[in-house]
């Protein structure tokens, strides 16, 4: 017999004795004593009820633990009351442990998914039917150029029409949106039902770089074809001109007395040879554009990189009468990049700015290094020159296009290619002519 049964029997015997004694006093005309025993009997009855009700209390505590997800409780206080109590406590503890493990696995999975969402390069956000933002990752902030978003309708001030587009976009559909910064965003929508609520999930991807990459590949392929065809056509001409010059010198000159005609013929052949070699040199100048090597990535301190460019070109700018200002707002940030290629880009941009300032009084160049709103490294190169007109702005990154008299039209195209290979962007802003100046932006991810 276990301890619980013994306790019940003893409590029942004691209650029975108390009742018998009280009845005995009652019939013995000792009613006051009998009445004094009544509270004792009530207390004993309550004690038995409370003792027997411990299972219900245990079950209530167990269910409350599950309801409020408090799985730290352990049942063991009444193990000594018998095997049945010990087995019941063991089962309760095992169930709570199973719930605890399930919750831990669920939290681990949610944390894992949240980590993935926070680190992917695709922007992800979700909002309910009232537009309240429930989830948004850093990539979405970066693509939208914002740092906080509580309701989808707050986008109206930054991106006109985008909030309505996201709200009305049907589940499973895709669309494109062009930002004010000329980024092409590909937007995909999905709708899910969570606990009876409809939640719209939006994924945002910047395809501007992909479009630029495709455009770059198209220009490279075209350049390769043109270079190949031009070289194949011009090389035999140059060789043939050499043969014709020998014929003139060895065969025609000794047999004719027309010295003036011979001189004209030689001059014509030299002109054709000179222009043909000029075409060959011009075409070979674009070899770097089509055969740019892949970047050799190393850890590069951005501050030191920009400072080195300033030191390298400061003397040239001083001799040209250009006021130079450098502003660096970040320290000790490193990126993985090809330092020589980035130096090439920055030197090219600064020299372009210097060329644009040849006719500008009180010329100045301002280089600024900082972190922008989307936590990208931004390098601004600004001049106060005449600016770039609207027609040229649409063409400056096109190979062969140049506004310089002696330019090849390859510098900005090559610079854009290098920055794209580094996963960044090269942008330009010029309000227009009449001395409003030009600013080039080199944007790099940390």
HELIX and SHEET records of a PDB file:
HELIX    1   1 UNK A    3  UNK A   27  1                                  25    
HELIX    2   2 UNK A   31  UNK A   52  1                                  22    
HELIX    3   3 UNK A   54  UNK A   67  1                                  14    
HELIX    4   4 UNK A   79  UNK A   81  5                                   3    
HELIX    5   5 UNK A   83  UNK A  119  1                                  37    
HELIX    6   6 UNK A  138  UNK A  144  1                                   7    
HELIX    7   7 UNK A  152  UNK A  157  5                                   6    
HELIX    8   8 UNK A  162  UNK A  168  1                                   7    
HELIX    9   9 UNK A  208  UNK A  247  1                                  40    
HELIX   10  10 UNK A  248  UNK A  252  3                                   5    
HELIX   11  11 UNK A  253  UNK A  255  5                                   3    
HELIX   12  12 UNK A  259  UNK A  284  1                                  26    
HELIX   13  13 UNK A  287  UNK A  290  1                                   4    
HELIX   14  14 UNK A  302  UNK A  319  1                                  18    
HELIX   15  15 UNK A  339  UNK A  356  1                                  18    
HELIX   16  16 UNK A  390  UNK A  393  1                                   4    
HELIX   17  17 UNK A  411  UNK A  421  1                                  11    
SHEET    1   A 5 UNK A 133  UNK A 136  0                                        
SHEET    2   A 5 UNK A 123  UNK A 128 -1                                        
SHEET    3   A 5 UNK A 197  UNK A 206 -1                                        
SHEET    4   A 5 UNK A 184  UNK A 194 -1                                        
SHEET    5   A 5 UNK A 174  UNK A 178 -1                                        
SHEET    1   B 2 UNK A 298  UNK A 301  0                                        
SHEET    2   B 2 UNK A 334  UNK A 337 -1                                        
SHEET    1   C 5 UNK A 323  UNK A 328  0                                        
SHEET    2   C 5 UNK A 364  UNK A 371  1                                        
SHEET    3   C 5 UNK A 377  UNK A 383 -1                                        
SHEET    4   C 5 UNK A 438  UNK A 444 -1                                        
SHEET    5   C 5 UNK A 425  UNK A 429 -1                                        
END                                                                             
